[in-house]
Amino acid sequence: MPTCPISSNGRCSSSPPAQHSLNFSVASWLAWLFIAGRVAHSGVQILTRNVRLRGLVFTINFLAVLGLWAAVVLALAGKPAA
């Protein structure tokens, strides 16, 4: 049975979880860029047969998701993004 120090309220007092600072401004912009890109990608796919344009819009979406992952990884590493 694990033991832990008891606090004044009678509960187990453990150290608080690590605080990670995700830059929500950057994450919000990247998330909205991804959403706008998905709408544009759907429009290009439905309204045109331009595969190159669809690939370009997909690349923008991919870069937005990659940026979101980079922001999360940097936050977990303790380095705020931008």
C-alpha positions, 0 to 999 in steps of 0.5 A: 500500500503506497504511503503519502504525507497527510495534509491538514485536511486529512487527505493525501498531499502530493505535489501538484501536477506539472504546469505546462504553458501552451500558448493558446494564441498560437494554438487558436490561430493554427486551429482556425487555420486548419478549420478554414483549410478544411472548408476550403479543401471541401469546396475545392473537392466539390466544386473543381477537379483541380487536384493541384489546388486540392493538394495545396490546400491539403498542405496548408492543413497539414502544416497547421496540424504540424504547428499545433503538434509543435506547440504541444511538444514545446509546451510539454518541454517547458518552452512556450511557442513564439 
